[in-house]
Amino acid sequence: MQTPAQATTRRSVEPKGTPCRAELPFWRPAIWRSALLGGLLLLAGPTWAALGGNLAAIASDQQAWQATHSTSTLPGTSLHTLTLPNGVTVRQYLDTSTDTVFAVAWEGPVLPDFQRLLANQFGAYQDAVRAQKRGVHLKTNDLVMDSGGMMRAFSGRAYLPARLPAALNASEIR
Amino acid sequence: MHSLQRWIQSALRPAMYLVASILLLTLSACGGGSSSESSTTPVGFPVSVATQLDSNVAVVTVKRGPASNVNIPYVSVTVCIPGTTSCKTIDNVLLDTGSTGLRLFANDLNAAPALALPPHQVGSNTGIYECAQFLNAKAWGAVKKADIVIGSKRAANVPVQLINTNFPSALESSCGGDLMIPPTATAQVNQNVLSANGILGTGLFVNDGQTYFNCAGTYPLQTCGEISLPANQQVQNPVALFDTDNNGVIVQLPALPDSGTSSALGYLIFGIDTAQSNNNALGSAHVVTVNSMGRFTTRYNNLDRTDSFIDSGSNGLFFDDPDLPTNCALGATGFFCPTTAQPLSAIIRLNNFSSIMVNFTIANSDTLFQGGRYAFDNLGGALSANTFDWGLPFFFGRSVYTAIEGKTVGNRVGPFYAFTN
């Protein structure tokens, strides 16, 4: 134990060795992993994916979310913006040469349905959100993700770095 | 709460409760308070024209709370069956200027002497539940009506959330994430999750904008459908519903010694520059203009952090700085622990024309947590690069103003933040 910066008198006020419970039971992965598996079994399907999905999957997302849909163009990329009834905006970045959604971004009063939005990367998000406690800041070879904000003001982005078109700067995903 | 932010049952956690934002980081080791305590002198109220006897003032205490997390500002909140004197006071409620609305634990109100609040009913929706999202967890529970009394101010007939564990799994796609409290929740577990007995959200907004459901039947055989509630029927910021002094809050906390302190006392002042009170002048405080989501830009390390916010429910200053190590020995995952305390500064953009520099220090969290101290102005931790979360350390030695959307403050209209520097 280091000496505090300011010299102070130390006195013992409590028994040492108070039991240290590292995590609450509900943070233990087992319970929630099983719940997640159930969800995956129900939802798995070719048109489910957003991140990693294709143009058809975007249409499927639009239907599932009852969203309005607009498109615009970035270098090598078709940007699909879905606006949900709950005020959440989801942007999907489609590489038009490979028909692959390589990035997603979101903004809104609540969080998007990450299970649907992140698809195969949802597990990595789940692990990070439990480990990091406040938002997600991930940078691996497979996934780059930032998720932050607060009630009524959430936002973030996720992309597959290996799928990023050469013509597009990652800073344009926002 | 970023704060949403209490997660681990141990002594200290970075707390960003972003329920808006309660960002509460948690220290996953047995630290402060559990071994020895330095004889720190509690720090009393800051110098202020306000006193705790004023009609628009409530006392805030930063101290060792129910689960020994650090930098949690606590207030007492009384809830009453509307229009009656049947009330119950809940102590140690997290004061969260980063979220909106009052959330208490259902089993705290059910405990003897129980207080049975009436349900919130809107038209044919007679079983209204809410799923409220914080960054890393969600709060599920029934919406009830209560009169909320804080200090001597009363907000009548306010929709509040009573958090329970019975989230219907079928709703996961409508509101994802881990539940804030686990299925086996007891009052003790509840406190440990949040390090508090509830969340009092007095942020920038009037309503919480979260996801609502109308449910029939009894859990687990409950059927729920998502509903759209008008803003004034959602869980409400109680301050906005006070009869006077209802345009925002000021939080005043005292300056602290570098080593932190065991506890600190401060003021929660209702109203900003109101005619009814003479203790809440905006004066020469620096006004921070925010965008529609309540955010502003902080420039730090030559990078603009465009999603910045000020949040009493975050228990540290949270931002991205790769040069500040986070491999802290006490297991305070996510807190910074530089070898020596680092004097730093950042620039807050007040509006399109002016900015102001804010100086702060990031100390070694391992050192801070060794002495039975629970209030620090120099605790920080890591966050994504586009955000600077000015959490509770920012509040010490300052007056921090949170003006509510649509409310008038002099010739200004909320939402905005302001602070003395």
Interface residues (C-beta under 8 A of the other chain):
Chain A: M1 Q2 P4 A5 Q6 T8 T9 R10 R11 S12 V13 E14 K16 G17 T18 P19 C20 R21 A22 E23 L24 P25 F26 W27 W32 A35 G38 G39 P85 N86 G87 E107 P109 V110 L111 D113 F114 Q115 R116 V129 R130 A131 Q132 K133 R134 G135 V136 H137 D146 S147 G148 G149 M150 M151 R152 A153 F154 S155 G156
Chain B: M1 H2 S3 L4 Q5 W7 I8 Q9 S10 A11 R13 P14 M16 L18 V19 A20 S21 I22 L23 L24 L25 T26 S28 A29 C30 G33 S34 S35 S36 E37 S38 S39 T40 G98 S99 T100 A132 Q133 F134 L135 N136 S169 E172 S173 S174 C175 G176 G177 D178 L179 I181 P182 P183 T184 V189 N192 V193 G201 G203 F205 D208 G209 Q210 T211 S228 P257 D258 S259 M293 G294 R295 D307 F309 D311 S314 F318 D320 T333 G334 A341 D366 T367 Q370 G371 G372 G381 A382 L383 S384 A385 N386 T387
